[in-house]
């Protein structure tokens, strides 16, 4: 019983450390927007579409999970600069 509890706790802890789509979109946005990652905010708008904004610019990403811990996000819009 103790062994099962330990394995469950280990699995729950490791799952919490896998990056979600918003974190991946944030990292991609930091690169594409040429902005420090701490200054980029990413959020889901609909389905698997995420917006990353920061440093007076924003862009959109489509993120796929495919039921694995690996999340893939690709840019689906050009970088828009706020003026």
Secondary structure, DSSP 8 states (H G I E B T S, - for coil): -HHHHHHHHHHHHHHHTS--HHHHHHHHHHHHTT--GGG-EEEEEETTEEEEEETTEEEEEEEE-TTSS--EEEE-S--EE--
